[in-house]
Amino acid sequence: MNRSLWTRVTKTSAPASVILVRLVVGLVFLSEGLQKFMFEALGSGRFEKIGFAAPHALAYLVACFEVICGAMLVVGLMTRLAAIPLMIIILTAIVTTKVPVFLGHDLWGFHVRKLSHYGFWVMAHEARTDFSMLLGSIFLAIVGAGRWSMDACLVRRRPASPHTVDHVPGGGEEN
């Protein structure tokens, strides 16, 4: 990865307190991914009930991304990149499981669960964690990992290329 791209992906000026958001989002995804491996009803069984094609393969693929990217968020490693697959996963979960609850019927071949009620408030209740994970992932993609992260450590330790000039506040230049 060239220095410019690496810096854009890992550099962060976010405060150390971002670790709290990283831990919440990362640990939830990590836990959900592990559970997909451990319990068929939460992995391929659930994907099959929803109506996904190839539910077994898809459940393992999603679980791998949730475990790996969730762990990357926890330690703050390539946080911006790790947040992207998690946003895709949670948006897919909202569209395939929460929108049908809102509508009260199947959507695009994805099956709605049997509930006593349907509509906005039921969907809002069912989706509270999904919305939190989506907004937390978006936040991390925007601000980065924060000061207490592997990203911050790697940016500090990566030597500057002899061909780049970093501008120092106050008008001076430093190689």
N, C-alpha and C positions, 0 to 999 in steps of 0.2 A: 504494500500500500504506500503510495507516495506521501511525502510529508504533509502536503497541503490537505489532502483528503483525510489522512490520519488525524491531523489537528482539528479539522472541522467535525469529525466524528467524536473525538474524545475530549476536546477542550471544553471547559465549563467554568463559568464565573458564579455559578449558583452556590448558595450557602451550604454549609455542612449539614444543615437540618433537612436537606433533600433526602438524606439517608432514610428518614422516616417513610417517605413516599416510596422509595425504592424497596424497603423492607415489606411494606404492606402489599404492594403490587407483585413483587417478586415472589414472596412466600405464598401468596394465594395461587399464583400460576404454578409454581413448583409443586405445591400440594395437590392441586387439581390434576396435574400431569401424572404424578405418581399414582394417584387413585385410579386413573384410567388404566394403568398397567396392572394394578392389584385387584381391581373389582370389575368384572366384565359388565355388570349392570351400569357402571359409570363410564365405561369405554365403548367397546364395540356394540354392546347391547343397547345402550342409549342412542348411539348413532344410527343403529338399525331401526329403532322405534321412531326416530325423527324422520327417517326416509332417505338417508344418504346412500348413494351407490358405494359399493365396496366398503362397508362400515368397519370391518376389521382393520384393513390397511389404513384407512383414514384415521381411525382412533389412535393407532400406534404412531402415525405421523404427527398428529396434533399433540399427543402426549410427549413425544420427543421434543418438539418445539417448546411446549410449556415448561418442561423440566430444564432444558438447556438455557433457554432465554430467561426463564424465571431465576435460575441460579446466577446468570450473568447480571441481572438487575440487582440481586442481593449483594453481590460483591462490587457492583459498579463497573463492570467490564464491558466496553463498547455499548454502553447503555442506550444511546440513540438508535443504533442498529438493532439491538435486542428488542426494543419496544415495538418495532414495525411488525414483525410476525404476530406478536401478541395482540396488536390492534386489529389485524386481519382476523385472527381467531375469534376475538370477542365480538367484532362486528358481524361475523358469520353466525355466531351464537344468538345474537340479538335478532337478526333477520329470520333465522330458521326456527327459533323457539319462542321468542317474546312477541314478535309481530303477529304470529298466528293466535296467540293468547289475546292480544288486543282486538284482532278481527273476529275471533270466535270461530274460525274455520281454518282448514288447511290452506297453505300458501305455496304455490309452485312445487307441489309434490312433497312438501314438508308438513308432517302431521302435527296437529295441535293436540296437546294432552287433554285428558278428560278432567275437567275442573267443575266445581259447582257454579262458578260465575266466570264471565269473560268481560273484557273491556279495558279501558284505560287504567283504572285503579288497580285491577288485578295484575295487569302487565307491569305497572310501575312498581308494585310490590315484588313481583317475580324478578324484575330486572335490576333491582337496586345494586346488587353486587356487580352485575355486568356493566352498568353505567359507571360505577366507581372505578372499576378496572380499566375501562376505556378512557375515562378522563385522566386517571393516573398515568396511563401509558402515553397519552398525548402530552401531558405535562413533562414527563421524562424525556420524550423525543425532542421537545422544545428546549428545555433548560439544561439537559445533560445530567450527569451523575452527581455533581456536587463535589465539594472539597474533600470529603471523606470517601474516596472511591479509588478503585484500581485505575480508572481513566485518569484521574488527577495525578496519581503517582507516576503513571507511564508518561504523561505529557511533561512532567517535571524532569524525568530522567532521560528522556529522548534527546540526544545531542542535536544541536542545530546543524544544518547543512552549511558547509563553507560558502555556498552560493546564495544563501538567504540572508536577508538583513531584517532583524527585528527592530521595530521602532520603539524607543523608550519614551515614556511621557516626559515632557519638558523639552522636546526637540532634539535631544541627543540620539545617536545611533549606536547600536551595539551589535557585534557579530556573534 
